[in-house]
Amino acid sequence: MIQATALTKRYGTKVAVDHADFTVAPGKVTGFLGPNGAGKSTAMRMILGLDRPTSGSVTINGIPYGKLAAPLREVGALLDAKAVHSGRSAYNHLLVLAKANGLPRSRVDTVIDLVGLRPVAKKRAGGFSLGMGQRLGIAAALLGDPGIVMFDEPVNGLDPEGILWIRNLMKALAAEGRTVFVSSHLMSEMALTADHLVVIGLGRILADEPMADFIAKNSVSYVRVRSPQLAELGPKMALRGWRVEVQGDGSAHVYDAKPSQIGDVAGSEGLWLHELTLVQSSLEEAFMRLTANSVEYHAGGTGGTRGTGGTGGAQDGPASPPLPQGGPGWGEGAGTQRGNASGWTPSGPEQAAQDPGQMLNGPDSSAQAPGQTPGRTDQGPTQPPDQAPNQTATRYQNSERGQ
């Protein structure tokens, strides 16, 4: 186990790590995430005794790294794949490490085969590609058969087969009861590998929790619904207290409901469903939201579509809704700022019961006459008069996400 308590590191006036408290427990893969300059590498160096904390402490199984009797047997680490003697062969590099730590030569052969470097074991490490260097660094980390392993960006330079191999290796090590601590900027890979996350931003710990809890806390999920009878189904869903937002493509986003619950409502009313999909945020989206105000280095251009602050996340294609920020909403419990997005909100059970197909834009909206096309009454311009009177609610546009 790795335990950090009020861990702090200052370089002059620069605070690299600021009173960090976190635990890396055995039996799981713990991902260490943070923007560039967040303090990840500094924290890992302090764990290994390469940097001295300004204050606070960090221990390996209750003991500072510098006081371990046989460090390589306790913790193995890969921080810099190129930190090898370029003139030595891969085999001799590992052999020197083994002899210095009282390990048998057989361990060198074992890890050489484990990482797949047998064909190039006698070649000089200085000529290795980045991927081959990564494999050699991983072999060195595993040389002492340690109970704790630490990897900083272990998949850099690896091909798809290598990435799959290191992913399965880390999972296998954790399944054996070892402590696995891995830092990476590849969110998609972390989502497939890590069980637990420690997130750092501007030197401070922002999260230390299981992967599922982290995504749930920093994202919003919804159910995408498509139905040829959406104008009838929408008010029925809103009556259950669910927030319903109609999108420009004719679908509806339903919040605070499960797909099975929506299916039950549609079935009980004899209404058709063409799609019922649970949409959840990715790890990348949740990470971007949490760390939006903890990014030290920003790109200067605006050529991409990624947000630059607030609670916005990646916008490379359809993104999940922003986190609740207060303001106008639609449906019971609505509290998000979503511009003029359309939706169903009953003003009261009696009013909704009188006209189930009626669409309202909020508690202050007035009822529409039967057969009249619903229009925005308090949320911007009304529907253009040149549209046919039988247009349904699917004409409503979400001004922020339907464009």
Sequence and secondary structure as in RCSB ss.txt:
>XXXX:A:sequence
MIQATALTKRYGTKVAVDHADFTVAPGKVTGFLGPNGAGKSTAMRMILGLDRPTSGSVTINGIPYGKLAAPLREV
GALLDAKAVHSGRSAYNHLLVLAKANGLPRSRVDTVIDLVGLRPVAKKRAGGFSLGMGQRLGIAAALLGDPGIVM
FDEPVNGLDPEGILWIRNLMKALAAEGRTVFVSSHLMSEMALTADHLVVIGLGRILADEPMADFIAKNSVSYVRV
RSPQLAELGPKMALRGWRVEVQGDGSAHVYDAKPSQIGDVAGSEGLWLHELTLVQSSLEEAFMRLTANSVEYHAG
GTGGTRGTGGTGGAQDGPASPPLPQGGPGWGEGAGTQRGNASGWTPSGPEQAAQDPGQMLNGPDSSAQAPGQTPG
RTDQGPTQPPDQAPNQTATRYQNSERGQ
>XXXX:A:secstr
 EEEEEEEEEETTEEEEEEEEEEE TTEEEEEE  TTSSHHHHHHHHTTSS  SEEEEEETTB GGG SSHHHHE
EEES TT S TTSBHHHHHHHHHHHTT  HHHHHHHHHHHT GGGTTSBGGG  HHHHHHHHHHHHHTT  SEEE
EESTTTT  HHHHHHHHHHHHHHHHTT EEEEE S HHHHHHH SEEEEEETTEEEEEEEHHHHHHHT   EEEE
E TTHHHHHHHHHHTT EEEE TTS EEEES  HHHHHHHHHHHT   SEEEEE   HHHHHHHHTTT  S   S
   S    STT    SSS       SS  SSTT     TT EEE  S HHHHHH TT   SSTT     TT    
 SSSS    TTS TT  GGG   TTT  
